Amino acid sequence: MTAAIFGCRGPSLTGSEAAFFRDVQPFGFILFKRNVDDADTLRRLTDDLRAAVGYDAPVFMDQEGGSVQRLRPPLARDWPNAADQSGGQRAVFLRHQLMAHELRAVGVDGNCAPVVDVAGPLTHPFLKQRIWSKDPRRTAALARAAAKGLLSGGVLPVIKHLPGHGAANADSHAELPRCPLPLHTLGLQDFVPVRALYDVPLGMTAHVVYEALDPDAPATQSPVVIDYLRRRLGFEGLLMTDDIGMGALDGSIAMRSRAALAAGCDVILHCSGEMAEMEEVAGQTGPLEGAARTRAEAALAARVTADEIDIAAVAAEFDALSNAEA
């Protein structure tokens, strides 16, 4: 397995994409709205991706709900934003059980969720509605419930954006955010959910500069921040970058990938499906080895058979809890 997660360009796998994935053997794949047609076509795509690499590779989506939701009706419910979800931990658990059922039905078994960022006065609008709470302990509790719900449905959760995007001042899709808070404040606020969910099998880095730790490099490319995340916050899971092609990062795709791996990230996430850029990533990423390989194997081992549930009963309970506190 190569230390990369790749996308593809459309709802069907092309011959050149299949050949590239067969040669490179990425750890996994990620899909977006551009890849979603009907259920049968999407299931065929996920089957073809796995066939290309010859193993049961994880296939991820960003299915948070609300503004970040790749599956929509009729393939999935229209889920509320995290900030609008009521019903407490039980409702959040059930929501993610149902979400896992929707994802697995089309061959997707990894979800880049839940968000563990904490809302605050500096939170950029692009992120605020996606955050569970401004209370770090409540955020941690609801994110834990979300992760448990996904795992019970046979879907791997990916907590994001580590070590916390809530106090950053920009949208990292477009520009590089900076977090000006002192380390003591971050430890009492933004880092609390990360520390609490240290044992979730996968996490995603933030393209954010944490001035108190490293004023020069974003977390994705900072050995100081990655070391702090591992040693002080205790995160044990496989660490993937946020999309390496986002506007927050400078330099070529190859340079970005090389810096992220050197900083301590385990896997490069590249989302666009652009072949030339994927080739750049592949040129920088070798096989998953050592501790990264161990973390990858542990993450895959956490992908267990979904619990058998009565979908109608779970949906009814979720609706009752959500409506009771709406």
C-alpha positions, 0 to 999 in steps of 0.5 A: 500500500502506498501512502496516498488516498486518491479521487477519480474524475467521474462516476465511472472509472476510466482505463487510465485511472484503473491502470494508474491505481493498479500500479501505485496501489494507494491506501484508499480512495475518496469520492465527491459529488462529481462521482455520484450518479445513481446507486447502482453506478456508485456501487459499480465505481466502488467495486471497480476501485477496489478491483483496481488495487486488488484488495478491500481498500477503504473508500471515503466520503465527506458525509458530515450532513448539512452543507458538507454532504456528498450523498443526497436524496434519494441515496441518503437523508438530508441531514442537518448541519451539526450545529442544528442537530438536537437530541443529545448524544443518543440522537447523534449516535443514531444519526451516524448509524443511519448514515453508515447504513446509507454509505455502506449501501453504495460501497463507501466504508469511510467517512471524513467525519466527525468534526472535532473543532470547537466553535468560538469568536474566531471561527470562520463562517465556512466552518461554524455551522459544521461544529457541534458546540462551542463547549469543548467537552460537549463537542468531544462527547457528541463527536465520540457518539458520532464515531461510535455510530459510524463504527457500529455501522461498519464505517471508519470515522476520520476526526478532523481537523487536527489539532483544531480548526475552530480558532483559525481566521480563514477558509483553508480551501482558499487561503492559509488560516492562522490561529493566534491563541496561546498554548494554554488557551488552546489546551483548555479549549480547542485541543480538548476534543482531540485529546478525548478522541485520541483512540479514533482510528483515523484523523485528518490534519488542519492546514492551519498555522498555530502560532504558539507552536510553529509560526511558520508552517501549517500543521499539515507540514509542521514537525512541531505540531505533528509531534505535539499532536502525537506526544502531548495530545496522544493521538494514536490513529492513522494521520492523513492530510487534509486535501493537499491541493487546497489553496492554503498550501504553497508550492507544487503538489510534489513539494506539498506532499514531501513536506507533509510526509517529512512532518510526520503525516502518514498518508497524503490525501489528494481529492481532485482526481487530476492525473498529473497531480496524482502522479506528482503525489505518487512520485513522493509517497512510498509504501506505508512502512514502520509505525505508519503501516502499523497504524494503517493496519489498525485502522483497517482492522477497526472496519468491522461488520456492521451491527444488525439493526432495525433501520425503521426503528432506529430512524423513528427513534432518531426522529423522535429525539430530534423533534423533541428538542427541536 
